[in-house]
Amino acid sequence: MARVTALETAVAALQALRLAGTTGSGSTSASLAAGGTKAVDCAFKSPMPDTNYTVIAQIDGAQSLLGVITPQYPITTKTTTGCTVTIKNTGLLTLAQTITVQVTAIRLGA
């Protein structure tokens, strides 16, 4: 009989974890009033295996001295091909320019 050591058990546990991930983006050109929110649909470059993943969002553009757009967490609208990120203008002025949301989806586990 083979004896399983603690190291072998740890290696087996790490091998059982499967990391899946992808990136994607979405954009909107709507005007966003101070304090206003908007949902932005983001499409992934490649599909995720399921909807059990974590999304990290980053805003490109639409940042100024008096206006800042931020992603709102948690991101709950998720499919295997994308997600919807709600953005909010936390600044003092209305921003009217193209806003691009870059997303990274990560799934750890079997």
C-alpha positions as CSV (number, residue, x, y, z in Angstrom):
1,M,0.0,0.0,0.0
2,A,1.2,3.4,-0.9
3,R,1.3,6.0,1.9
4,V,0.1,9.5,1.1
5,T,2.3,12.2,2.6
6,A,1.1,15.7,3.6
7,L,3.0,17.1,0.6
8,E,1.4,14.8,-1.8
9,T,-2.0,15.7,-0.4
10,A,-1.2,19.4,-0.8
11,V,0.0,18.9,-4.4
12,A,-3.2,17.0,-5.2
13,A,-5.3,19.8,-3.8
14,L,-3.5,22.4,-5.8
15,Q,-3.8,20.4,-9.0
16,A,-7.6,20.1,-8.4
17,L,-7.9,23.9,-8.5
18,R,-8.4,25.1,-12.0
19,L,-8.0,28.8,-12.8
20,A,-10.2,30.1,-15.6
21,G,-10.1,33.7,-16.7
22,T,-10.8,36.1,-19.5
23,T,-11.0,39.8,-20.3
24,G,-13.5,41.9,-22.1
25,S,-15.0,45.4,-22.4
26,G,-18.0,47.5,-23.0
27,S,-18.6,51.2,-23.6
28,T,-21.3,53.9,-23.5
29,S,-21.3,57.4,-24.9
30,A,-24.3,58.6,-22.8
31,S,-24.2,61.7,-20.7
32,L,-24.0,60.8,-17.0
33,A,-25.2,63.3,-14.5
34,A,-23.5,63.9,-11.1
35,G,-24.6,61.0,-8.9
36,G,-26.1,59.2,-11.8
37,T,-25.7,55.5,-12.6
38,K,-25.8,53.5,-15.9
39,A,-25.5,49.8,-16.7
40,V,-22.8,48.9,-19.2
41,D,-22.9,45.5,-20.9
42,C,-19.4,44.0,-21.3
43,A,-18.6,41.1,-23.6
44,F,-15.8,38.6,-22.9
45,K,-13.2,37.7,-25.5
46,S,-13.7,34.1,-24.6
47,P,-16.5,32.5,-22.6
48,M,-16.2,31.4,-19.0
49,P,-17.1,27.8,-18.0
50,D,-20.1,29.0,-15.9
51,T,-21.3,32.1,-14.0
52,N,-19.4,31.4,-10.8
53,Y,-16.6,33.9,-11.2
54,T,-15.4,37.2,-9.8
55,V,-15.3,40.4,-11.9
56,I,-12.7,43.2,-11.6
57,A,-13.8,46.4,-13.5
58,Q,-11.7,49.4,-14.5
59,I,-13.0,52.6,-16.1
60,D,-11.1,54.1,-19.1
61,G,-11.7,57.8,-19.8
62,A,-14.3,60.0,-18.3
63,Q,-12.1,61.1,-15.4
64,S,-11.7,64.8,-14.7
65,L,-11.0,67.1,-11.8
66,L,-14.7,67.5,-11.0
67,G,-16.1,64.2,-12.3
68,V,-15.1,60.6,-11.6
69,I,-16.7,57.5,-12.9
70,T,-16.5,54.4,-10.7
71,P,-17.7,50.8,-11.1
72,Q,-20.2,49.7,-8.5
73,Y,-19.7,46.4,-6.7
74,P,-20.9,43.7,-6.4
75,I,-21.3,42.8,-10.0
76,T,-24.3,40.4,-10.0
77,T,-25.5,40.3,-13.6
78,K,-23.2,37.6,-15.1
79,T,-23.4,35.2,-18.0
80,T,-20.8,32.9,-19.5
81,T,-20.2,35.4,-22.3
82,G,-20.2,38.7,-20.4
83,C,-21.4,40.7,-17.5
84,T,-23.2,44.0,-16.7
85,V,-21.2,46.6,-14.8
86,T,-23.1,49.5,-13.2
87,I,-21.1,52.7,-13.3
88,K,-21.6,55.8,-11.2
89,N,-20.6,59.4,-11.6
90,T,-19.2,60.3,-8.1
91,G,-18.1,63.7,-9.3
92,L,-19.7,67.2,-9.1
93,L,-20.5,67.7,-12.8
94,T,-22.2,65.8,-15.6
95,L,-19.8,64.0,-17.9
96,A,-20.7,63.6,-21.5
97,Q,-18.1,61.5,-23.3
98,T,-17.4,57.9,-24.2
99,I,-16.8,55.7,-21.1
100,T,-15.1,52.3,-21.6
101,V,-15.3,49.6,-18.9
102,Q,-12.6,47.0,-19.0
103,V,-13.3,43.8,-17.1
104,T,-11.3,40.8,-16.0
105,A,-13.2,37.7,-15.0
106,I,-11.5,35.1,-12.8
107,R,-12.7,31.7,-11.6
108,L,-10.8,29.6,-9.2
109,G,-11.9,26.0,-8.6
110,A,-13.0,22.9,-10.3
